Amino acid sequence: MSSQAREIKIVDDNSHEASCAGGDGDGLGHPEIYLQFDGRKWVDCYYCGQRFAKSDYESPDNHAQAS
């Protein structure tokens, strides 16, 4: 298990979706997809695991460690 913290990309609070294509614009990512928030504060890409979150997001990982 990696001890490196996951990078979280913060999106506008009014966003209903986030797009992800993996990689850093180098053409080595995955097909561009659109991830729907559907009332949630965060969503993870099912290809690469990138997390997109709204500004008032609290990581469920932090709650698990605090218990």
PyMOL commands that place a pseudoatom at each C-alpha (Angstrom):
pseudoatom trace, name=CA, resn=MET, resi=1, chain=A, elem=C, hetatm=0, pos=[0.000, 0.000, 0.000]
pseudoatom trace, name=CA, resn=SER, resi=2, chain=A, elem=C, hetatm=0, pos=[1.355, 3.412, -0.973]
pseudoatom trace, name=CA, resn=SER, resi=3, chain=A, elem=C, hetatm=0, pos=[1.890, 5.999, 1.751]
pseudoatom trace, name=CA, resn=GLN, resi=4, chain=A, elem=C, hetatm=0, pos=[1.873, 8.824, -0.798]
pseudoatom trace, name=CA, resn=ALA, resi=5, chain=A, elem=C, hetatm=0, pos=[-1.140, 11.125, -0.459]
pseudoatom trace, name=CA, resn=ARG, resi=6, chain=A, elem=C, hetatm=0, pos=[-3.570, 11.121, -3.340]
pseudoatom trace, name=CA, resn=GLU, resi=7, chain=A, elem=C, hetatm=0, pos=[-3.679, 14.342, -5.360]
pseudoatom trace, name=CA, resn=ILE, resi=8, chain=A, elem=C, hetatm=0, pos=[-7.154, 15.858, -5.327]
pseudoatom trace, name=CA, resn=LYS, resi=9, chain=A, elem=C, hetatm=0, pos=[-8.192, 18.257, -8.063]
pseudoatom trace, name=CA, resn=ILE, resi=10, chain=A, elem=C, hetatm=0, pos=[-10.612, 20.867, -6.728]
pseudoatom trace, name=CA, resn=VAL, resi=11, chain=A, elem=C, hetatm=0, pos=[-13.392, 21.912, -9.115]
pseudoatom trace, name=CA, resn=ASP, resi=12, chain=A, elem=C, hetatm=0, pos=[-15.904, 24.754, -9.031]
pseudoatom trace, name=CA, resn=ASP, resi=13, chain=A, elem=C, hetatm=0, pos=[-18.634, 24.198, -6.421]
pseudoatom trace, name=CA, resn=ASN, resi=14, chain=A, elem=C, hetatm=0, pos=[-21.294, 24.693, -9.100]
pseudoatom trace, name=CA, resn=SER, resi=15, chain=A, elem=C, hetatm=0, pos=[-19.889, 21.925, -11.335]
pseudoatom trace, name=CA, resn=HIS, resi=16, chain=A, elem=C, hetatm=0, pos=[-22.135, 18.986, -12.107]
pseudoatom trace, name=CA, resn=GLU, resi=17, chain=A, elem=C, hetatm=0, pos=[-19.368, 16.970, -13.773]
pseudoatom trace, name=CA, resn=ALA, resi=18, chain=A, elem=C, hetatm=0, pos=[-15.603, 16.707, -14.159]
pseudoatom trace, name=CA, resn=SER, resi=19, chain=A, elem=C, hetatm=0, pos=[-13.676, 15.506, -17.192]
pseudoatom trace, name=CA, resn=CYS, resi=20, chain=A, elem=C, hetatm=0, pos=[-10.600, 13.308, -17.034]
pseudoatom trace, name=CA, resn=ALA, resi=21, chain=A, elem=C, hetatm=0, pos=[-8.270, 12.055, -19.761]
pseudoatom trace, name=CA, resn=GLY, resi=22, chain=A, elem=C, hetatm=0, pos=[-5.454, 10.822, -17.519]
pseudoatom trace, name=CA, resn=GLY, resi=23, chain=A, elem=C, hetatm=0, pos=[-1.857, 11.820, -18.102]
pseudoatom trace, name=CA, resn=ASP, resi=24, chain=A, elem=C, hetatm=0, pos=[-0.619, 15.391, -18.227]
pseudoatom trace, name=CA, resn=GLY, resi=25, chain=A, elem=C, hetatm=0, pos=[-1.660, 16.301, -21.748]
pseudoatom trace, name=CA, resn=ASP, resi=26, chain=A, elem=C, hetatm=0, pos=[1.161, 14.138, -23.081]
pseudoatom trace, name=CA, resn=GLY, resi=27, chain=A, elem=C, hetatm=0, pos=[-1.121, 11.763, -25.005]
pseudoatom trace, name=CA, resn=LEU, resi=28, chain=A, elem=C, hetatm=0, pos=[-0.326, 8.897, -22.633]
pseudoatom trace, name=CA, resn=GLY, resi=29, chain=A, elem=C, hetatm=0, pos=[-3.555, 9.028, -20.638]
pseudoatom trace, name=CA, resn=HIS, resi=30, chain=A, elem=C, hetatm=0, pos=[-6.879, 7.301, -21.284]
pseudoatom trace, name=CA, resn=PRO, resi=31, chain=A, elem=C, hetatm=0, pos=[-9.979, 8.199, -23.295]
pseudoatom trace, name=CA, resn=GLU, resi=32, chain=A, elem=C, hetatm=0, pos=[-11.576, 11.435, -22.079]
pseudoatom trace, name=CA, resn=ILE, resi=33, chain=A, elem=C, hetatm=0, pos=[-14.552, 10.710, -19.847]
pseudoatom trace, name=CA, resn=TYR, resi=34, chain=A, elem=C, hetatm=0, pos=[-17.053, 12.851, -17.963]
pseudoatom trace, name=CA, resn=LEU, resi=35, chain=A, elem=C, hetatm=0, pos=[-17.763, 11.986, -14.342]
pseudoatom trace, name=CA, resn=GLN, resi=36, chain=A, elem=C, hetatm=0, pos=[-21.084, 13.089, -12.824]
pseudoatom trace, name=CA, resn=PHE, resi=37, chain=A, elem=C, hetatm=0, pos=[-21.177, 14.374, -9.238]
pseudoatom trace, name=CA, resn=ASP, resi=38, chain=A, elem=C, hetatm=0, pos=[-24.877, 13.467, -8.797]
pseudoatom trace, name=CA, resn=GLY, resi=39, chain=A, elem=C, hetatm=0, pos=[-25.103, 15.388, -5.508]
pseudoatom trace, name=CA, resn=ARG, resi=40, chain=A, elem=C, hetatm=0, pos=[-21.791, 14.090, -4.128]
pseudoatom trace, name=CA, resn=LYS, resi=41, chain=A, elem=C, hetatm=0, pos=[-18.870, 16.285, -3.102]
pseudoatom trace, name=CA, resn=TRP, resi=42, chain=A, elem=C, hetatm=0, pos=[-16.265, 14.113, -4.879]
pseudoatom trace, name=CA, resn=VAL, resi=43, chain=A, elem=C, hetatm=0, pos=[-15.893, 11.569, -7.666]
pseudoatom trace, name=CA, resn=ASP, resi=44, chain=A, elem=C, hetatm=0, pos=[-13.034, 9.271, -8.721]
pseudoatom trace, name=CA, resn=CYS, resi=45, chain=A, elem=C, hetatm=0, pos=[-12.011, 8.445, -12.285]
pseudoatom trace, name=CA, resn=TYR, resi=46, chain=A, elem=C, hetatm=0, pos=[-12.600, 4.749, -12.923]
pseudoatom trace, name=CA, resn=TYR, resi=47, chain=A, elem=C, hetatm=0, pos=[-9.591, 4.574, -15.282]
pseudoatom trace, name=CA, resn=CYS, resi=48, chain=A, elem=C, hetatm=0, pos=[-6.807, 6.264, -13.320]
pseudoatom trace, name=CA, resn=GLY, resi=49, chain=A, elem=C, hetatm=0, pos=[-8.230, 6.923, -9.848]
pseudoatom trace, name=CA, resn=GLN, resi=50, chain=A, elem=C, hetatm=0, pos=[-7.871, 10.714, -10.022]
pseudoatom trace, name=CA, resn=ARG, resi=51, chain=A, elem=C, hetatm=0, pos=[-10.171, 12.317, -7.440]
pseudoatom trace, name=CA, resn=PHE, resi=52, chain=A, elem=C, hetatm=0, pos=[-12.129, 15.471, -8.301]
pseudoatom trace, name=CA, resn=ALA, resi=53, chain=A, elem=C, hetatm=0, pos=[-13.744, 17.313, -5.394]
pseudoatom trace, name=CA, resn=LYS, resi=54, chain=A, elem=C, hetatm=0, pos=[-15.679, 20.446, -4.556]
pseudoatom trace, name=CA, resn=SER, resi=55, chain=A, elem=C, hetatm=0, pos=[-14.079, 22.997, -2.207]
pseudoatom trace, name=CA, resn=ASP, resi=56, chain=A, elem=C, hetatm=0, pos=[-15.955, 21.880, 0.930]
pseudoatom trace, name=CA, resn=TYR, resi=57, chain=A, elem=C, hetatm=0, pos=[-14.867, 18.249, 0.466]
pseudoatom trace, name=CA, resn=GLU, resi=58, chain=A, elem=C, hetatm=0, pos=[-13.659, 16.241, 3.453]
pseudoatom trace, name=CA, resn=SER, resi=59, chain=A, elem=C, hetatm=0, pos=[-11.803, 13.041, 2.673]
pseudoatom trace, name=CA, resn=PRO, resi=60, chain=A, elem=C, hetatm=0, pos=[-13.444, 9.858, 3.933]
pseudoatom trace, name=CA, resn=ASP, resi=61, chain=A, elem=C, hetatm=0, pos=[-9.838, 8.632, 4.361]
pseudoatom trace, name=CA, resn=ASN, resi=62, chain=A, elem=C, hetatm=0, pos=[-9.274, 11.315, 7.043]
pseudoatom trace, name=CA, resn=HIS, resi=63, chain=A, elem=C, hetatm=0, pos=[-12.320, 10.119, 9.007]
pseudoatom trace, name=CA, resn=ALA, resi=64, chain=A, elem=C, hetatm=0, pos=[-11.079, 6.522, 8.935]
pseudoatom trace, name=CA, resn=GLN, resi=65, chain=A, elem=C, hetatm=0, pos=[-7.681, 7.558, 10.310]
pseudoatom trace, name=CA, resn=ALA, resi=66, chain=A, elem=C, hetatm=0, pos=[-9.240, 9.690, 13.063]
pseudoatom trace, name=CA, resn=SER, resi=67, chain=A, elem=C, hetatm=0, pos=[-11.301, 6.765, 14.420]
for i in range(1, 67): cmd.bond("trace and resi %d" % i, "trace and resi %d" % (i + 1))
show_as sticks, trace
zoom trace
